[in-house]
Amino acid sequence: MMRFTLPRDIYYGKGSLEQLKNLKGKRAVLALGGGSMKKFGFVDKALEYLKEAGIEVRLIEGIEPDPSVETVFKGAEVMKEFQPDWIIAMGGGSPIDAAKAMWVFYEHPETTFDDIKDPFTIPPLRNKATFIAIPSTSGTATEVTAFSVITDYKTEIKYPLADFNITPDVAIVDSELAETMPAKLTAHTGMDALTHAIEAYVATLHSPFTDPLALQAIEMIDEYLLKSYDGDSEAREQMHYSQCLAGMAFSNALLGITHSMAHKTGAVFHIPHGCANAIYLPYIIDFNKKDALDRYAKIAKRLGLSGTTDDELVDSLTSLIKELNKKMSIPSTLKEYGIDEEEFKAKVDMISERAIADACTGSNPRQLNKDEMKKIFECVYYGNKVDF
C-alpha cells in the first residue's frame, strides 16, 4: 500500500496572502527568516490580516539559513509559553522547515531530536496547533511537503526530517512574495525545483499520482526559469506554481542521491542547497541512467529535446541542465565552486559515508555503495564524466 498526502487547502494567486484574515482562532506565532519579508512589507500585511481575524500574534524572527537544532528548540520554547493554535511560517525554506520542527517539540516537549531523526518517527501532531506555510522563494516547496531539513552544526550533519505528520495543513502560494528574490536566489531555488521534479519522476516510489505533477513541473521550469531569472513577473508567478507542483511530486515519490549529496556537502562545505543540487544533477543522471534510462528519456521527449535513441535523449537532457547552469552563473564542478582540494580530499570519505546513510538514498533508482559514492564526488569535484 502506498500513500499520497498534500495540504488540505492550497490558496494561490497574487494577493492570496489575504486568506489570513479568514482564520478562526485565538493566538498565532509567525516564524520569519532574515528580514526580507519585513523589508518588503509582507509581515505588516500578514499582521494586519491576522488582526482583522481577531488573532493575537507573537513573532519568532531571525531564523537563519540552514536552521540549526538550537534555533528549533528556542522557537519551541516560545510556542510552549505562548500556546498558539496557529503556527504560521513565512519566507524561504529555512523558516518554514524550522517552524515544522518547532511544531513537533511544542506538541511533544518530551521528545528529543534523536527520537525523530529517522524517517516516519514523528508522533501525531495537531493536538495544539494547525500549520500554515507561506513560501517567498520558488524552490523548496516545503509548503506542501512532508520534509524539514535541520542542521546540527556540532557534527556538521544536515538531517532531512521526513514524516507526513509535518505536511502543512494550509499552503498560501502568493507569487507577490517571490517577486522580491534576487537573481542568484532565483537561479538556485529554480534548479532546486527542477531537481525535485526530475528525482521524483525517477525515484523508486514514483506513481501514477506523482508522475503527472513531476512532468508538468519540469515542463514549466524549462519554459519559465530563465525568464524568471531575468526578472519577468509572469515567469516568477509560473515558477512559484511549478516548484509547488514539484514539491507535491517529491513529497510522495521521494528523492534520490542528488539530494543526499547536497545535504551532506551543504553542511560541511556550506554550499547553498539549490546550487549544490544544480552542480550534482547532470552527474547523477549519468550515474542513474543504467537503471532509469527510459524514465530520463521520457523527460527529454516531454521537453522536445533531440535524440533518436534513449541514450541520445538523456545526453540532451544533461546538456540542457548544464546550459541552464551556465546561463545562470552556477559552477559546473565543486572545484569551480571554490572547495579547497586538500579539504575535499580530507573529507570525501566522511561525506560519502554520510550521503549513503542519508534518507534520500534509499529511493534513488540505482543503488550504490560508499566507494561508488566517493567516485561520484570525485567526478563532480574535477568535472570528470560519470561512466561506471
C-alpha positions, 0 to 999 in steps of 0.5 A: 500500500502506498500513500499520497498526502498534500495540504488540505487547502492550497490558496494561490494567486497574487494577493492570496496572502489575504486568506489570513484574515479568514482564520478562526482562532485565538493566538498565532506565532509567525516564524520569519527568516532574515528580514526580507519579508519585513523589508518588503512589507509582507509581515505588516500585511500578514499582521494586519490580516491576522488582526482583522481575524481577531488573532493575537500574534507573537513573532519568532524572527531571525531564523537563519539559513540552514536552521540549526537544532538550537534555533528549533528548540528556542522557537519551541520554547516560545510556542510552549509559553505562548500556546498558539493554535496557529503556527504560521511560517513565512519566507524561504525554506529555512523558516518554514522547515524550522517552524515544522520542527518547532511544531513537533517539540511544542506538541511533544516537549518530551521528545528529543531530536534523536527520537525523530531523526529517522524517517516516519518517527514523528508522533501525531501532531495537531493536538495544539496547533494547525500549520500554515506555510507561506513560501517567498522563494520558488524552490523548496516547496516545503509548503506542501511537503512532508520534509524539514531539513535541520542542521546540527552544526556540532557534527556538521550533519544536515538531517532531512526530517521526513514524516507526513505528520509535518505536511502543512495543513494550509499552503498560501502560494502568493507569487507577490512574495517571490517577486522580491528574490534576487537573481542568484536566489532565483537561479538556485531555488529554480534548479532546486525545483527542477531537481525535485521534479526530475528525482521524483519522476525517477525515484523508486516510489514514483506513481501514477499520482506523482508522475503527472505533477513531476512532468508538468513541473519540469515542463514549466521550469524549462519554459519559465526559469530563465525568464524568471531569472531575468526578472519577468513577473509572469515567469516568477508567478509560473515558477512559484506554481511549478516548484509547488507542483514539484514539491507535491511530486517529491513529497510522495515519490521521494528523492534520490542521491542528488539530494543526499549529496547536497545535504551532506556537502551543504553542511560541511562545505556550506554550499547553498542547497539549490546550487549544490543540487544544480552542480550534482544533477547532470552527474547523477543522471549519468550515474542513474541512467543504467537503471532509469534510462527510459524514465530520463528519456521520457523527460527529454521527449516531454521537453522536445529535446533531440535524440533518436535513441534513449541514450541520445535523449538523456545526453540532451537532457544533461546538456540542457541542465548544464546550459541552464547552469551556465546561463545562470552563473552556477559552477559546473564542478565543486572545484569551480565552486571554490572547495579547497582540494586538500579539504575535499580530499580530507573529507570525501570519505566522511561525506560519502559515508554520510550521503549513503546513510542519508534518507534520500538514498534509499529511493534513488533508482540505482543503488550504490555503495560508499566507494561508488559514492566517493567516485561520484564526488570525485567526478563532480569535484574535477568535472570528470564524466560519470561512466561506471 
